[in-house]
Amino acid sequence: MWNDMIEVKHIYLMGRSMKVGNDHMIDFWQDILCANVSLKDKFPGLYDICPTQNCPVNELCCKNWRLDFRRWLRPAGPA
């Protein structure tokens, strides 16, 4: 049965959302939200140029998930 559940895991995860405990206490950059690593450690370059390095998830949500940065970000070039 477990193997059958693993085969349809992608269907279960589609459109699924998660609620993060108390979003007033969860820090967007410094707490581990996904993949067992903080966003600060996963994206140190972005963290370094973000003036709001202590940002609760609820505050960022109220700003429509728009982060501010100290300088413009260039579009990604060809891979």
A tleap script that builds the chain and sets N, CA, C and O, in Angstrom:
source leaprc.protein.ff14SB
mol = sequence {
  NMET TRP ASN ASP MET ILE GLU VAL LYS HIE
  ILE TYR LEU MET GLY ARG SER MET LYS VAL
  GLY ASN ASP HIE MET ILE ASP PHE TRP GLN
  ASP ILE LEU CYS ALA ASN VAL SER LEU LYS
  ASP LYS PHE PRO GLY LEU TYR ASP ILE CYS
  PRO THR GLN ASN CYS PRO VAL ASN GLU LEU
  CYS CYS LYS ASN TRP ARG LEU ASP PHE ARG
  ARG TRP LEU ARG PRO ALA GLY PRO CALA
}
set mol.1.N position { 0.816 -1.191 0.000 }
set mol.1.CA position { 0.000 0.000 0.000 }
set mol.1.C position { 0.869 1.268 0.000 }
set mol.1.O position { 0.562 2.237 -0.693 }
set mol.2.N position { 1.949 1.248 0.779 }
set mol.2.CA position { 2.816 2.423 0.865 }
set mol.2.C position { 3.403 2.767 -0.504 }
set mol.2.O position { 3.459 3.943 -0.864 }
set mol.3.N position { 3.835 1.784 -1.263 }
set mol.3.CA position { 4.390 2.028 -2.594 }
set mol.3.C position { 3.357 2.670 -3.513 }
set mol.3.O position { 3.697 3.542 -4.312 }
set mol.4.N position { 2.105 2.248 -3.408 }
set mol.4.CA position { 1.034 2.842 -4.213 }
set mol.4.C position { 0.827 4.309 -3.847 }
set mol.4.O position { 0.582 5.144 -4.717 }
set mol.5.N position { 0.927 4.617 -2.552 }
set mol.5.CA position { 0.768 6.009 -2.116 }
set mol.5.C position { 1.911 6.880 -2.636 }
set mol.5.O position { 1.692 8.026 -3.027 }
set mol.6.N position { 3.117 6.340 -2.640 }
set mol.6.CA position { 4.271 7.090 -3.152 }
set mol.6.C position { 4.080 7.402 -4.638 }
set mol.6.O position { 4.464 8.477 -5.096 }
set mol.7.N position { 3.497 6.482 -5.383 }
set mol.7.CA position { 3.283 6.692 -6.814 }
set mol.7.C position { 2.324 7.840 -7.106 }
set mol.7.O position { 2.444 8.488 -8.146 }
set mol.8.N position { 1.381 8.105 -6.216 }
set mol.8.CA position { 0.408 9.185 -6.449 }
set mol.8.C position { 0.704 10.424 -5.582 }
set mol.8.O position { -0.124 11.327 -5.469 }
set mol.9.N position { 1.878 10.444 -4.985 }
set mol.9.CA position { 2.271 11.571 -4.125 }
set mol.9.C position { 2.174 12.905 -4.864 }
set mol.9.O position { 1.709 13.892 -4.295 }
set mol.10.N position { 2.609 12.944 -6.128 }
set mol.10.CA position { 2.576 14.190 -6.894 }
set mol.10.C position { 1.143 14.704 -7.065 }
set mol.10.O position { 0.927 15.915 -7.096 }
set mol.11.N position { 0.184 13.821 -7.174 }
set mol.11.CA position { -1.220 14.229 -7.291 }
set mol.11.C position { -1.696 14.832 -5.977 }
set mol.11.O position { -2.387 15.851 -5.966 }
set mol.12.N position { -1.329 14.207 -4.885 }
set mol.12.CA position { -1.695 14.713 -3.558 }
set mol.12.C position { -1.105 16.097 -3.307 }
set mol.12.O position { -1.768 16.960 -2.731 }
set mol.13.N position { 0.135 16.314 -3.736 }
set mol.13.CA position { 0.817 17.584 -3.472 }
set mol.13.C position { 0.367 18.717 -4.391 }
set mol.13.O position { 0.579 19.883 -4.059 }
set mol.14.N position { -0.248 18.415 -5.535 }
set mol.14.CA position { -0.717 19.457 -6.451 }
set mol.14.C position { -1.781 20.325 -5.788 }
set mol.14.O position { -2.751 19.809 -5.231 }
set mol.15.N position { -1.602 21.615 -5.848 }
set mol.15.CA position { -2.593 22.531 -5.324 }
set mol.15.C position { -2.692 22.552 -3.814 }
set mol.15.O position { -3.602 23.169 -3.261 }
set mol.16.N position { -1.793 21.903 -3.155 }
set mol.16.CA position { -1.801 21.836 -1.696 }
set mol.16.C position { -1.139 23.082 -1.128 }
set mol.16.O position { -0.171 23.587 -1.697 }
set mol.17.N position { -1.641 23.564 -0.043 }
set mol.17.CA position { -1.000 24.702 0.617 }
set mol.17.C position { -0.733 24.324 2.067 }
set mol.17.O position { -1.345 23.406 2.612 }
set mol.18.N position { 0.188 25.048 2.672 }
set mol.18.CA position { 0.539 24.784 4.052 }
set mol.18.C position { 0.355 26.048 4.874 }
set mol.18.O position { 0.569 27.155 4.381 }
set mol.19.N position { -0.031 25.884 6.091 }
set mol.19.CA position { -0.137 27.007 7.018 }
set mol.19.C position { 1.041 26.921 7.965 }
set mol.19.O position { 1.332 25.870 8.537 }
set mol.20.N position { 1.711 28.047 8.116 }
set mol.20.CA position { 2.884 28.114 8.971 }
set mol.20.C position { 2.466 28.655 10.327 }
set mol.20.O position { 2.266 29.861 10.471 }
set mol.21.N position { 2.332 27.805 11.308 }
set mol.21.CA position { 2.023 28.189 12.682 }
set mol.21.C position { 1.606 29.630 12.885 }
set mol.21.O position { 0.664 30.090 12.238 }
set mol.22.N position { 2.267 30.346 13.750 }
set mol.22.CA position { 1.991 31.740 14.036 }
set mol.22.C position { 2.824 32.598 13.092 }
set mol.22.O position { 4.021 32.778 13.313 }
set mol.23.N position { 2.203 33.127 12.044 }
set mol.23.CA position { 2.960 33.873 11.035 }
set mol.23.C position { 3.512 35.198 11.550 }
set mol.23.O position { 4.292 35.852 10.857 }
set mol.24.N position { 3.120 35.601 12.749 }
set mol.24.CA position { 3.694 36.805 13.349 }
set mol.24.C position { 5.062 36.495 13.959 }
set mol.24.O position { 5.874 37.399 14.160 }
set mol.25.N position { 5.314 35.227 14.250 }
set mol.25.CA position { 6.547 34.820 14.914 }
set mol.25.C position { 7.558 34.200 13.940 }
set mol.25.O position { 8.733 34.062 14.279 }
set mol.26.N position { 7.116 33.830 12.747 }
set mol.26.CA position { 7.987 33.167 11.784 }
set mol.26.C position { 8.728 34.215 10.963 }
set mol.26.O position { 8.103 35.085 10.355 }
set mol.27.N position { 10.054 34.135 10.942 }
set mol.27.CA position { 10.877 35.077 10.188 }
set mol.27.C position { 11.098 34.539 8.776 }
set mol.27.O position { 11.569 33.415 8.601 }
set mol.28.N position { 10.756 35.349 7.771 }
set mol.28.CA position { 10.840 34.934 6.367 }
set mol.28.C position { 12.248 34.490 5.995 }
set mol.28.O position { 12.410 33.453 5.352 }
set mol.29.N position { 13.259 35.242 6.378 }
set mol.29.CA position { 14.626 34.960 5.973 }
set mol.29.C position { 15.331 33.941 6.869 }
set mol.29.O position { 16.069 33.092 6.369 }
set mol.30.N position { 15.118 34.011 8.168 }
set mol.30.CA position { 15.983 33.270 9.081 }
set mol.30.C position { 15.433 31.935 9.569 }
set mol.30.O position { 16.205 31.074 9.991 }
set mol.31.N position { 14.129 31.744 9.521 }
set mol.31.CA position { 13.568 30.457 9.945 }
set mol.31.C position { 13.580 29.469 8.779 }
set mol.31.O position { 13.544 29.865 7.614 }
set mol.32.N position { 13.631 28.210 9.104 }
set mol.32.CA position { 13.644 27.162 8.076 }
set mol.32.C position { 12.209 26.909 7.628 }
set mol.32.O position { 11.397 26.371 8.381 }
set mol.33.N position { 11.910 27.302 6.399 }
set mol.33.CA position { 10.558 27.169 5.865 }
set mol.33.C position { 10.433 26.021 4.875 }
set mol.33.O position { 9.360 25.431 4.744 }
set mol.34.N position { 11.510 25.701 4.181 }
set mol.34.CA position { 11.454 24.614 3.204 }
set mol.34.C position { 12.844 24.034 2.976 }
set mol.34.O position { 13.845 24.727 3.158 }
set mol.35.N position { 12.907 22.795 2.586 }
set mol.35.CA position { 14.143 22.104 2.218 }
set mol.35.C position { 15.195 22.114 3.332 }
set mol.35.O position { 16.391 22.030 3.053 }
set mol.36.N position { 14.760 22.213 4.581 }
set mol.36.CA position { 15.663 22.148 5.731 }
set mol.36.C position { 16.789 23.174 5.710 }
set mol.36.O position { 17.872 22.925 6.240 }
set mol.37.N position { 16.534 24.324 5.099 }
set mol.37.CA position { 17.530 25.401 5.077 }
set mol.37.C position { 16.789 26.734 5.088 }
set mol.37.O position { 15.718 26.855 4.492 }
set mol.38.N position { 17.348 27.722 5.756 }
set mol.38.CA position { 16.713 29.043 5.767 }
set mol.38.C position { 16.919 29.717 4.410 }
set mol.38.O position { 17.864 29.397 3.690 }
set mol.39.N position { 16.045 30.634 4.072 }
set mol.39.CA position { 16.204 31.378 2.814 }
set mol.39.C position { 17.453 32.245 2.862 }
set mol.39.O position { 18.072 32.500 1.829 }
set mol.40.N position { 17.823 32.694 4.041 }
set mol.40.CA position { 19.057 33.472 4.219 }
set mol.40.C position { 20.263 32.644 3.779 }
set mol.40.O position { 21.160 33.164 3.115 }
set mol.41.N position { 20.293 31.372 4.141 }
set mol.41.CA position { 21.415 30.509 3.768 }
set mol.41.C position { 21.320 30.022 2.328 }
set mol.41.O position { 22.340 29.813 1.672 }
set mol.42.N position { 20.105 29.844 1.839 }
set mol.42.CA position { 19.908 29.369 0.458 }
set mol.42.C position { 20.216 30.459 -0.565 }
set mol.42.O position { 20.747 30.182 -1.640 }
set mol.43.N position { 19.866 31.736 -0.211 }
set mol.43.CA position { 20.066 32.859 -1.129 }
set mol.43.C position { 20.811 33.998 -0.422 }
set mol.43.O position { 20.236 35.065 -0.206 }
set mol.44.N position { 22.080 33.786 -0.059 }
set mol.44.CA position { 22.808 34.796 0.714 }
set mol.44.C position { 22.975 36.122 -0.022 }
set mol.44.O position { 23.004 37.173 0.619 }
set mol.45.N position { 23.083 36.102 -1.334 }
set mol.45.CA position { 23.216 37.339 -2.105 }
set mol.45.C position { 21.994 38.226 -1.983 }
set mol.45.O position { 22.117 39.440 -1.815 }
set mol.46.N position { 20.816 37.629 -2.067 }
set mol.46.CA position { 19.576 38.394 -1.919 }
set mol.46.C position { 19.411 38.880 -0.485 }
set mol.46.O position { 18.992 40.014 -0.251 }
set mol.47.N position { 19.739 38.025 0.465 }
set mol.47.CA position { 19.631 38.411 1.870 }
set mol.47.C position { 20.513 39.625 2.162 }
set mol.47.O position { 20.101 40.542 2.872 }
set mol.48.N position { 21.712 39.625 1.617 }
set mol.48.CA position { 22.660 40.718 1.864 }
set mol.48.C position { 22.164 42.066 1.360 }
set mol.48.O position { 22.477 43.095 1.958 }
set mol.49.N position { 21.396 42.084 0.272 }
set mol.49.CA position { 20.940 43.368 -0.282 }
set mol.49.C position { 19.497 43.707 0.098 }
set mol.49.O position { 18.920 44.664 -0.419 }
set mol.50.N position { 18.923 42.920 1.000 }
set mol.50.CA position { 17.561 43.197 1.460 }
set mol.50.C position { 17.617 44.021 2.747 }
set mol.50.O position { 18.182 43.561 3.739 }
set mol.51.N position { 17.044 45.226 2.754 }
set mol.51.CA position { 17.111 46.056 3.959 }
set mol.51.C position { 16.248 45.540 5.115 }
set mol.51.O position { 16.489 45.898 6.268 }
set mol.52.N position { 15.258 44.712 4.825 }
set mol.52.CA position { 14.413 44.156 5.890 }
set mol.52.C position { 14.804 42.704 6.129 }
set mol.52.O position { 14.127 41.784 5.670 }
set mol.53.N position { 15.901 42.508 6.850 }
set mol.53.CA position { 16.411 41.164 7.080 }
set mol.53.C position { 15.692 40.449 8.219 }
set mol.53.O position { 15.791 39.227 8.329 }
set mol.54.N position { 14.987 41.163 9.051 }
set mol.54.CA position { 14.141 40.561 10.085 }
set mol.54.C position { 12.697 40.860 9.705 }
set mol.54.O position { 12.137 41.888 10.088 }
set mol.55.N position { 12.110 39.950 8.950 }
set mol.55.CA position { 10.794 40.210 8.389 }
set mol.55.C position { 9.842 39.057 8.709 }
set mol.55.O position { 10.004 37.961 8.173 }
set mol.56.N position { 8.840 39.293 9.585 }
set mol.56.CA position { 7.855 38.238 9.844 }
set mol.56.C position { 7.056 37.907 8.584 }
set mol.56.O position { 6.802 38.782 7.757 }
set mol.57.N position { 6.664 36.656 8.443 }
set mol.57.CA position { 5.921 36.196 7.276 }
set mol.57.C position { 4.643 37.014 7.082 }
set mol.57.O position { 4.298 37.354 5.951 }
set mol.58.N position { 3.935 37.336 8.175 }
set mol.58.CA position { 2.679 38.071 8.028 }
set mol.58.C position { 2.908 39.475 7.464 }
set mol.58.O position { 2.068 39.984 6.722 }
set mol.59.N position { 4.030 40.104 7.805 }
set mol.59.CA position { 4.335 41.438 7.274 }
set mol.59.C position { 4.577 41.374 5.768 }
set mol.59.O position { 4.103 42.228 5.018 }
set mol.60.N position { 5.300 40.379 5.345 }
set mol.60.CA position { 5.572 40.215 3.920 }
set mol.60.C position { 4.291 39.869 3.162 }
set mol.60.O position { 4.096 40.328 2.037 }
set mol.61.N position { 3.440 39.083 3.754 }
set mol.61.CA position { 2.148 38.739 3.147 }
set mol.61.C position { 1.310 40.004 2.940 }
set mol.61.O position { 0.685 40.169 1.892 }
set mol.62.N position { 1.295 40.884 3.923 }
set mol.62.CA position { 0.542 42.137 3.817 }
set mol.62.C position { 1.090 43.036 2.707 }
set mol.62.O position { 0.371 43.887 2.183 }
set mol.63.N position { 2.358 42.846 2.354 }
set mol.63.CA position { 2.976 43.627 1.275 }
set mol.63.C position { 2.878 42.887 -0.061 }
set mol.63.O position { 3.629 43.177 -0.993 }
set mol.64.N position { 1.949 41.929 -0.150 }
set mol.64.CA position { 1.773 41.113 -1.367 }
set mol.64.C position { 3.050 40.391 -1.770 }
set mol.64.O position { 3.333 40.229 -2.957 }
set mol.65.N position { 3.812 39.964 -0.786 }
set mol.65.CA position { 5.034 39.187 -0.984 }
set mol.65.C position { 6.094 39.936 -1.782 }
set mol.65.O position { 6.911 39.318 -2.464 }
set mol.66.N position { 6.083 41.257 -1.699 }
set mol.66.CA position { 7.078 42.067 -2.410 }
set mol.66.C position { 8.217 42.426 -1.470 }
set mol.66.O position { 8.019 43.100 -0.459 }
set mol.67.N position { 9.390 41.974 -1.813 }
set mol.67.CA position { 10.587 42.290 -1.043 }
set mol.67.C position { 11.254 43.531 -1.624 }
set mol.67.O position { 11.212 43.761 -2.832 }
set mol.68.N position { 11.861 44.315 -0.767 }
set mol.68.CA position { 12.646 45.464 -1.212 }
set mol.68.C position { 14.115 45.066 -1.206 }
set mol.68.O position { 14.558 44.274 -0.374 }
set mol.69.N position { 14.861 45.633 -2.155 }
set mol.69.CA position { 16.293 45.386 -2.217 }
set mol.69.C position { 17.024 46.710 -2.365 }
set mol.69.O position { 16.464 47.681 -2.873 }
set mol.70.N position { 18.263 46.748 -1.926 }
set mol.70.CA position { 19.053 47.984 -1.950 }
set mol.70.C position { 19.472 48.389 -3.355 }
set mol.70.O position { 19.828 49.546 -3.582 }
set mol.71.N position { 19.436 47.466 -4.291 }
set mol.71.CA position { 19.780 47.783 -5.679 }
set mol.71.C position { 18.900 46.960 -6.611 }
set mol.71.O position { 18.263 45.992 -6.195 }
set mol.72.N position { 18.877 47.362 -7.879 }
set mol.72.CA position { 18.075 46.672 -8.879 }
set mol.72.C position { 18.635 45.291 -9.148 }
set mol.72.O position { 19.848 45.084 -9.125 }
set mol.73.N position { 17.755 44.363 -9.401 }
set mol.73.CA position { 18.173 43.022 -9.768 }
set mol.73.C position { 18.110 42.899 -11.286 }
set mol.73.O position { 17.114 43.260 -11.913 }
set mol.74.N position { 19.176 42.390 -11.854 }
set mol.74.CA position { 19.201 42.202 -13.313 }
set mol.74.C position { 18.422 40.957 -13.691 }
set mol.74.O position { 18.392 39.985 -12.937 }
set mol.75.N position { 17.786 40.982 -14.866 }
set mol.75.CA position { 17.111 39.754 -15.309 }
set mol.75.C position { 18.136 38.652 -15.541 }
set mol.75.O position { 19.289 38.927 -15.875 }
set mol.76.N position { 17.717 37.420 -15.366 }
set mol.76.CA position { 18.612 36.288 -15.568 }
set mol.76.C position { 18.990 36.201 -17.034 }
set mol.76.O position { 18.144 36.364 -17.913 }
set mol.77.N position { 20.237 35.948 -17.290 }
set mol.77.CA position { 20.724 35.805 -18.664 }
set mol.77.C position { 20.549 34.380 -19.143 }
set mol.77.O position { 20.024 33.532 -18.422 }
set mol.78.N position { 20.994 34.119 -20.371 }
set mol.78.CA position { 20.876 32.762 -20.912 }
set mol.78.C position { 21.703 31.785 -20.086 }
set mol.78.O position { 22.783 32.119 -19.598 }
set mol.79.N position { 21.183 30.591 -19.942 }
set mol.79.CA position { 21.868 29.564 -19.128 }
set mol.79.C position { 22.970 28.907 -19.892 }
set mol.79.O position { 23.647 28.025 -19.363 }
savepdb mol mol.pdb
quit
